[in-house]
Each structure stands twice: as C-alpha cells, then as structure tokens.
Amino acid sequence: MLNLPFRFHLYCKVVDNLGDAGVTWRLARQLASEHRLEVHLFIDAPDTLALIVPNARAGAMLDGVRIEHWDVAAPPRDPGTVIVSAFGCELPPATRAAIASQPGVLWINLEYLSAEGWIDECHRLVSRKPSDGAVEHFFYPGFSKASGGLLREATLLNQRNAFLDEDCATRWLNELGIGALPGERRISLFCYPNAPIADWLSLIAESKRPTRVLVAQGVASEALQRFSGMHLKPGDRIERGALSLECYALLAQPQFDRLLWSCDLNLVRGEDSWVRAIWAGRPLIWQPYQQADQAHRPKLEAFLARLTGGDDRTPSLDAALRDTEHKQAAQAAMAMMRAWDGDGELQQCWPAYEACLPAIARLHRQLSDDLSRQPDLCSQLLAYCQQELSRGD
C-alpha cells in the first residue's frame, strides 16, 4: 500500500450498460480499499451501478468510495487531486475549468482496453488542449509490459485458487439458487444480442455432453426469447436435449467472479467481464463491442494473437505452442471466437473447439499466469500519478 497524499475524483458516463460502471467501480474500490485514498465516484447512472454493487446510490459511502450523481460534481479545490475521466468521457465544465486554471490538479484519461500494439506507443502521452490549456494524460490498460496493465486486486488470485482447491463450485452455485450437478459441464453466457445464440444453443442441445448454460437476466433477452419461446426470468430453466439453460439474477461483482471460477467455459463481452474471465484462468470466448465498419475486428485479432502466441509472446507460450496439440487448440480457439463475432461457420467451429477444449484450457491458464506477473493497473496508475504530481513540487 502506498501512503500518498492525493485524492481521486473518478467520472463515469454509462454507455455500454454494465461495463463502464463495472470497470470504474473496481478501480475506485481498489484505490480506496487497498491504498486508503480518498475517492469520489461521479456517475450519471447510479441505478446501473446498483445492479452489480448492492446499496450503491447517490450520496452513499461504500467500501471507502463516496458515490455521487454526475450532476452534483464540484470542481476540485485542492492541489493533489487526480481527475480520472473513464473512457474519455467529457468532464463537467466546472471540473474542466478547474483543471485548466488550478496548478497541481492532474487529469487522467483512462482509455478502453485493447491488446493492439499501438496502445503501447500512446500510453502516457500528454495533450494540451488549445481551447483552455488543460493538460490531459492518456493512460491505456493493456496486455504488454509497456501498457498500463489490467485491473487486478491484490488478493484476487489467492481467492480464486482457494475456491478451486476446495472444490467449492457446485455447493456455492446451489447455495446461490443456481442449479448445479457434479460432473456436468457448466458454461456462463454473457454476450451482446448479435451473438449467434440460437444456433450455438441448438448445437449444445444436440450433443451428447450434458451441459448447463447459465445466463444473466436481461442478457440478449430477445434472442433468448426467440430460442426458448419465453421471456426468461431468474430461476427459469429450459431443458432441451443435452442442454439445460438457466437464468439467474445479476450478481454482485465478487459473486460474478465466483461464477466464472465455477464454469468450464465463460462467454464474455466488452471489457469488465473479459478481464475477469482472464483472471478466472478458464477457457473464454470473447465478444468485443461491435463498432461501425467492423472497427472492432482488429481488437479481436490482437487478443487472439496474444492468446495463441502471435504477438509479444512469452517463453511459456512459445514452449506450449511447439506441441501439435496446442497448435490445433490455438487454431480452434481463433476460429470459434471469429465465428462468435459473425465471421465463420459456427456449425464447424464449435465441434472443433469442443474437441480441443482441454488444450485450450491450458492456453488460457498460461495467459492468466503470465499476465499475473505484470504489475496491476491500479498500482501502475498510482506510480504514474505520483511521478506527475511530483513534477510540480
């Protein structure tokens, strides 16, 4: 823990529903809980945050974080305040004016996560705005040692390992009210509506392996309704062939982590669930946020290269990929993630993916282990803030 004299004001505008709120809250909570810093979170949709952070509301103090509605944001009055605009959100005018006029206030633009190589060159760049002279510092999360790293609490992996070592998954799911049987395959589904859900669930239903798919309430609800013929609510379960499709209520963030640890495969999206699935060390299929003109595709390809050893590979991945089995696993993982994003034949990619799943699991665990050796994002952000604020002393 660093004993630092400055304060954090985090600003979040909710665009991608749970993801923006989830990432910003994890950072705010880690700054306050692990590093004992004064933290204010200004968010335009506290109700969205409350879906994954119980008791979150404007005016509340939770885990050392003061939650405020965006509209009541006051300009920083003291030097040593760090302003974090999550994902480049436009700051309130009074806050922006204070940054421009008050020495000792540091403005950080916490950008979106990507595995693309160009972010290493942009990480920590500084821009002075011609309109008012405010100085913006760009901080990029990422997968390489030259990036800002990934959000990871200090005790997260120890908690995960203890959970898995004690074989808690079936008991924990049943206590939560989610049906689970020993020996069945479990898959968590957290995707965008354009994922090929119906085709994928049909393939599972037609297979021989009993599989329980767990989907959060409200996730791709229209697509699931077309498949199931009903509007799913928590506790609903559909049995079709080898498939058991079960809906659960949205979970608080620590519970969501345990859900990911409890599953044999996690289908995730966006940023927050993607990173948490990486730390789960389980196989994952990631769906990036879809952008116009397929601008999200390079992000997917960059992550696939990272996973399979194409870019900035580590010695451990190099060793694994010399094995023919792992080469086949890498090819199957790439094909399946592309098909999940709409680029490929799911009917061919899914059976090949299933056949390689044990080797794919080793690739994902290796990626998680390798990334865990890098400094976490929060620690790197604090070191950077300390460096930048000390320049004005």
SULGIBEL-V673232 format. One record per pair of residues at least 12 apart in sequence whose C-alpha atoms are under 6 Angstrom apart, sorted by the first residue. I is the first residue (numbers start at 1). GAP is how many residues later the second one is. If there is no record, write none. Layout:
# SULGIBEL-V673232
i:gap
I:GAP
I:GAP
This chain:
# SULGIBEL-V673232
i:gap
1:34
2:33
6:74
6:75
7:31
7:74
7:75
8:31
8:73
8:74
9:30
9:31
9:74
10:31
10:32
10:74
11:31
11:32
11:74
11:75
12:31
12:74
13:30
13:31
19:253
21:28
23:249
32:32
39:26
40:25
40:26
41:26
41:27
42:26
42:27
42:28
43:26
43:27
44:25
44:26
52:199
52:200
52:201
53:199
75:19
75:20
75:23
79:25
79:26
80:24
80:25
81:24
82:23
82:24
82:25
83:23
83:24
83:25
84:24
84:25
85:24
86:24
87:23
87:24
87:25
88:21
99:35
100:33
100:34
107:29
108:29
108:30
109:28
109:29
109:30
110:29
111:29
113:28
113:29
114:28
115:27
115:28
115:187
115:188
116:186
120:26
120:27
123:15
123:16
123:17
124:14
124:15
125:12
125:13
148:229
149:227
149:228
150:226
150:227
151:225
151:226
152:224
169:93
184:26
184:27
185:26
186:25
186:26
186:77
186:78
187:26
187:76
187:77
187:78
187:79
188:25
188:26
188:78
188:79
189:25
189:26
189:78
190:77
190:78
191:77
191:78
192:28
193:27
198:29
204:39
205:35
205:36
205:37
205:38
210:32
211:32
212:32
212:33
213:32
214:32
214:33
215:32
216:31
216:32
216:33
216:34
217:30
217:31
217:32
234:13
234:14
234:15
235:12
235:13
261:19
265:18
265:19
266:18
267:17
267:18
268:18
269:17
269:18
269:19
270:18
270:19
278:90
279:89
281:83
281:84
281:87
282:79
283:78
283:81
285:52
308:22
326:33
329:27
329:30
329:31
332:21
336:13
